[in-house]
């Protein structure tokens, strides 16, 4: 969990640099996008490790938590009602 938190902190720092909210040296200017992408990958990697160690099926959880309101899974009326809440 601490390693995941560390990686999220590094992602925040990369995001701030990329969006002009933190100082960036001229040497760093050309690598901002790659640094941001690398930090996203590090966060995802650490999250996958944590899920595996915790015996959590992230695919099933994402399906249950994020995709339950997908228009292919519910009626158009129910979907429209959920979106306008």
N, C-alpha and C positions, 0 to 999 in steps of 0.2 A: 504494500500500500504506500509506503514511504517513497519507493522508487517511482511509482506512478505519480505521486504528488510532485516529486522533483521534475519529472518530465513535463508535467502540465505547467510548472513554473517556467521551464525553458521555452515551451510553446508560447506562453504569454509574452515572454521577452521577445521572441522572434516576431510575433504578431505586432507588438508595439513598434518594433523597428520597421517592419514592412509597411505599416500604415502611417509612418511618419510621426509617431507619438513618443519616440525615444531617439536618442542620439545615435547616429550611424557614421562611422568613419568612412572616408572615401574608399579605403581598401575593402570594406564590407559591402559597399553599394551594389556590386555586381552579383553578390551571392545571397541577397535577401530572400528571394523566392525559394532557392534551393535549401537554405537554412530552415525556412518555414515548413517546407515539405518534409524535410528530415525530422523536424520536431513533431509534426503530425504523425509520422510513421512511428516514432519512438513512443508516443502516447498510446497509439493503437497497439503496438507490440506489447507494452507493459500491461495494458488492459486485457489483452488476450492471455497473457501469462497468468494474471490474477484470476481470470475466469477459469482457466484450466486448473489452477491450484485449488480453487474453490468448488470445482466440479459443477460449474454453471454452464449450461448450454446457451451461449449468447444468441445463436440463431433462433432458438425457440423463444427466448425472452424478447428479442426484437420483434419477432412475429406477433407475440402476444401483446406487447406494450405499444409498439409503434405502428404496426400494420393492421390492427384490428379495425381501423376506420377507413381502410382502403376502399375506394368505390367498387372494386370488384367483389368485395366481401359482404357488402350490405346494400340495401335498397337505395335507390337514388333519393327518395324522400328522407330516409334516416340519415344519409350522408349530408344532405343539404341542411338538415336540422342540426347536425353536430357541428358543421362548419360555421353556422351563424350564431352559435351560442357565445 
